[in-house]
Amino acid sequence: MEFWKLFFVALMPVLKVLLITALGTILAIDRFNILGKTARKSLNNMVYFVFAPALLCTSLAETITLRSVVRLWFMPLNILLTFIIGTVLGLLLVKLTRVPNHLHGLVLGCCSAGNLGNLPIIIVPAVCKQSGNPFGDVNV
């Protein structure tokens, strides 16, 4: 019985995302013509600039406290160092390979933030295994 409880708990967020994706796809398909081109563009901008940051901030506001920020001081520092080192390497790449002027920003952005997505994969498990970590008990 525990397996099925765990299965449904894990399934529900994925199912919600799939249902919202299916509804969005139906709304965006030209064949149904429910949303016009300008409505899709405006809705896309509103979701990107308003709803996504609001959802992120409300989720963070529930979990992040001043104490946890002080205890996790190394994460923002690590991200800053990743951006600085990546930007320097990107500038070096731009100078050495003579990238066209219109691509300088793209190359610098990819070099500075390209490896940032893998950072939590390394840091979070290491922090979780420490005693007294901000995420709670190690065994949970």
N, C-alpha and C positions, 0 to 999 in steps of 0.2 A: 504493500500500500504506500509506503514511503516513496518508492520509485515513481509512482504515478503522480503523487503530490509534487515532487521535485520536477517531474517532466512538465506538468501543467504550469508550474511557476516559471520555468524556463521558456515555455512555449508562448505564453501570453504576450510579452513584449515584442517577440518576433512576429507573431500573428497580427498585432496592432500595426506594426510598421508595414507589413505586407498589405493589409486592408487599406491603409491610407495611401500607399503607393498605387494600388489598383484603382482607387477612386480618383487620385490625381491623374493617372494615365487616361482614364475614361474622360475626365474633364478636358484634358489637353489634346486629345486626338482630333484632328481636323474633320474626320468622317462624321463624328457626332456634332461638332460645331457648337458646343455648349459655351465655351469661352473663346472669344476672338483673339486675334494676335496681340492687340494692345492690352486686353485684359490679362492674358497670360504673362506678358512682360511686366505689367504693373504688379500683379500678384507675386511673381517671382521676386521682384525687387522688395516688396513688402515683407515677404518671408525671410529673405536674406538679411535685410537691414534692420528689421523690427522684431519679428517673432523668434528667430534663432538666437540672437543675443539676449532677449528677454527670458527665454527658456533656460539658457545657460546660466544667466545670473540668478534666477530663482533657484535652480538646482544647487548652485554654489553657495548661495546665502543660507541654505538649510544645513550645510555640512562644514563650511569653513568658518573657523573662529580665530580670534587673534592669537590664541595659544597654539593652534595648529599651524598658523602661518609662521610663527616664531620657530616652531620645531622643524618646519620644512624649509628653512631659509636657503638651503643648498639647491633646491629645485629651480627657483628663478635665477639664481646665480649661474647654474649649469646651463640654462637656456640662453642667458645673455652671452656666456662664453661661447656657446655653440654658434650663435649668430655672428659674433665678432670674428671668430676664427674662420667661419664659412665665408664671410664677406671679404676678408683678406685673401683667402684662397681664390675666391671668385674674381677679385680685382687682378690677381696674378694671372689667372686664366685668361681674362679679357685682354690683358697686355701681351701675353705670350702668343695667343692664337689670333690676334687682330680681329676680334668679333665685330661685325657691323654695328654701327651706332644705334640702330633701332632695336638691337637685341641685347644691349648692355644690361638693362634693367632685368630682363628675363633671366639672363645668365647669373647675375648677382643674386636674384631672389631664389633661384634653384640651388645655388651653392650655399647660401646662408641658411636656408630653412629646409634643405633637402633631407638631412639626416635627423631632423627633429622628431619625426613621427616614430622612430624606433627608440627614442630616449625613455619613454615610460616603460617599455618592455624590459629594460635593464634596471631602472631605478626603483620602480614600485615593488617588485619582489624582494630586492635587497633591503629596502626600508621595512617591509612587512616582517622580515625574519629577525629584525633587531628587537631586543627586549625594550619595552617602554615606547614602542612605536606609536605614532598618532592615529593609526587605523584600528587599534584595539588588540585583542588577544591574538597571538600567533597561530594558535590551533583552530581558530574559527574561520 
